[in-house]
Amino acid sequence: MSDLDELYQEVILDHYRRPRHHGELPDANRTAEGYNPLCGDRLVVYLKVEDGVVKDVSFQGTGCAISQASASVMTSALAGKTREEIQALFDRFREVVSGKGTEEDAVALGEMGAMSGVSQFPTRVKCATLAWHAALAALDKKDKSSVSTESQESAS
């Protein structure tokens, strides 16, 4: 295993064991639930959006280490961003976790790049992107939304 792979494993385990921005966000004005029936991952993403910018974000739920670590890493990256910036970031992230990005792309994503190893396990890509789909659904609707990996990612 390379030093980079070891570092990435450490990042994933750290975020899984000590998730950032975990728990309900009391003043959230956007929420969405995400569900991955293949793995059993289930989470809710909470956003506080003001003037088109994410001011605060959190998540809660249960699932595998990949889904929980990915949600933790994602929440650390969204604050201060617009819907368009989040979509662009997700597109880059999805390229890396699906194996279409380069090692340089993964490094450029910082902690999010730690998920690049997921590309070796195609069924885990849905685990890694679940929180992102929920966050985007929350941004698109003011009322509570729900997304499933089987409706969101089957075309990805």
C-alpha positions as CSV (number, residue, x, y, z in Angstrom):
1,M,0.0,0.0,0.0
2,S,1.4,3.4,-0.9
3,D,1.8,6.2,1.5
4,L,-1.0,8.1,-0.2
5,D,-3.3,5.2,0.2
6,E,-2.5,4.9,3.9
7,L,-3.1,8.6,4.4
8,Y,-6.4,8.3,2.6
9,Q,-7.4,5.4,4.8
10,E,-6.5,7.3,7.9
11,V,-8.7,10.3,6.7
12,I,-11.7,8.0,6.1
13,L,-11.4,6.3,9.4
14,D,-10.9,9.6,11.3
15,H,-14.1,11.1,9.7
16,Y,-16.0,7.8,10.4
17,R,-15.0,7.6,14.0
18,R,-15.2,11.4,14.7
19,P,-17.7,12.8,12.2
20,R,-17.7,16.6,11.7
21,H,-20.9,18.6,11.7
22,H,-22.8,15.6,12.9
23,G,-26.3,16.0,14.4
24,E,-29.5,17.9,13.6
25,L,-29.1,21.5,12.7
26,P,-31.9,23.3,14.7
27,D,-32.1,26.3,12.5
28,A,-31.9,24.5,9.1
29,N,-34.2,25.8,6.5
30,R,-33.5,23.0,4.0
31,T,-33.3,19.3,4.6
32,A,-33.2,16.1,2.5
33,E,-33.1,12.4,3.4
34,G,-30.9,10.1,1.4
35,Y,-31.2,6.3,1.3
36,N,-29.0,3.7,-0.3
37,P,-31.0,0.4,-0.3
38,L,-28.1,-1.6,-1.5
39,C,-26.0,-0.9,1.6
40,G,-28.6,0.3,4.0
41,D,-27.1,3.8,4.4
42,R,-29.7,6.3,5.5
43,L,-28.9,9.9,6.4
44,V,-30.4,13.4,6.6
45,V,-28.6,16.5,5.4
46,Y,-29.5,19.8,7.1
47,L,-28.7,23.1,5.5
48,K,-29.1,26.7,6.6
49,V,-29.2,28.7,3.3
50,E,-29.3,32.5,3.2
51,D,-29.2,34.6,0.1
52,G,-28.3,31.5,-2.0
53,V,-25.3,30.7,0.1
54,V,-24.9,27.7,2.5
55,K,-24.3,29.3,5.9
56,D,-24.2,26.1,8.0
57,V,-24.6,22.3,7.3
58,S,-24.8,19.1,9.2
59,F,-25.9,15.5,8.8
60,Q,-27.1,12.6,10.9
61,G,-27.8,9.0,10.1
62,T,-26.5,5.5,10.0
63,G,-24.6,3.5,7.4
64,C,-21.2,2.1,6.4
65,A,-17.9,3.8,7.1
66,I,-17.7,5.2,3.5
67,S,-21.1,6.9,3.6
68,Q,-20.6,8.4,7.1
69,A,-17.0,9.5,6.3
70,S,-18.0,11.0,3.0
71,A,-20.9,12.9,4.6
72,S,-18.5,14.3,7.3
73,V,-16.0,15.4,4.7
74,M,-18.7,16.9,2.5
75,T,-20.2,19.0,5.3
76,S,-16.7,20.4,6.0
77,A,-16.6,21.6,2.4
78,L,-20.0,23.2,1.8
79,A,-20.2,26.2,4.1
80,G,-19.9,29.5,2.2
81,K,-20.7,28.0,-1.2
82,T,-23.6,28.5,-3.6
83,R,-25.6,25.8,-5.3
84,E,-23.5,26.2,-8.5
85,E,-20.2,25.9,-6.6
86,I,-21.5,22.8,-4.7
87,Q,-22.6,21.2,-8.0
88,A,-19.1,21.8,-9.5
89,L,-17.4,20.4,-6.5
90,F,-19.7,17.4,-6.5
91,D,-19.0,16.8,-10.2
92,R,-15.2,16.8,-9.5
93,F,-15.7,14.5,-6.5
94,R,-17.9,12.1,-8.5
95,E,-15.2,11.9,-11.2
96,V,-12.6,10.9,-8.6
97,V,-14.7,8.3,-6.8
98,S,-15.9,6.7,-10.1
99,G,-12.3,6.3,-11.3
100,K,-12.5,8.9,-14.1
101,G,-10.3,11.4,-12.3
102,T,-6.5,11.3,-11.8
103,E,-4.5,11.1,-8.7
104,E,-3.8,14.8,-9.1
105,D,-7.6,15.5,-9.1
106,A,-7.9,13.5,-5.9
107,V,-5.1,15.4,-4.3
108,A,-6.6,18.7,-5.4
109,L,-9.8,17.8,-3.6
110,G,-8.0,17.6,-0.3
111,E,-9.8,15.4,2.3
112,M,-12.5,14.7,-0.3
113,G,-9.9,13.1,-2.4
114,A,-9.5,10.4,0.3
115,M,-12.5,8.8,-1.2
116,S,-10.7,8.0,-4.5
117,G,-10.1,4.4,-3.4
118,V,-13.8,3.8,-3.6
119,S,-13.4,3.7,-7.4
120,Q,-12.0,0.1,-6.9
121,F,-15.3,-0.9,-5.5
122,P,-18.1,0.4,-7.9
123,T,-21.0,-0.5,-5.6
124,R,-19.4,1.8,-2.9
125,V,-19.6,4.8,-5.2
126,K,-23.2,5.1,-4.2
127,C,-22.2,5.1,-0.5
128,A,-19.7,7.9,-1.1
129,T,-22.1,10.1,-3.1
130,L,-25.3,9.6,-1.1
131,A,-24.8,12.7,1.1
132,W,-24.0,14.8,-1.9
133,H,-27.2,13.8,-3.6
134,A,-29.1,14.6,-0.4
135,A,-27.4,18.0,-0.1
136,L,-28.3,18.9,-3.7
137,A,-31.9,17.8,-3.2
138,A,-32.1,20.0,-0.1
139,L,-30.7,23.0,-2.0
140,D,-33.3,22.5,-4.8
141,K,-36.4,22.4,-2.6
142,K,-37.3,24.3,0.5
143,D,-39.5,21.5,1.9
144,K,-38.1,18.2,3.1
145,S,-36.9,16.1,0.2
146,S,-35.9,12.4,-0.2
147,V,-33.5,10.8,-2.6
148,S,-32.4,7.2,-3.2
149,T,-29.2,6.0,-4.8
150,E,-31.4,3.9,-7.1
151,S,-33.2,6.9,-8.5
152,Q,-30.3,9.3,-8.4
153,E,-27.2,7.3,-9.4
154,S,-28.4,4.6,-11.7
155,A,-27.7,6.9,-14.6
156,S,-24.4,8.1,-13.2
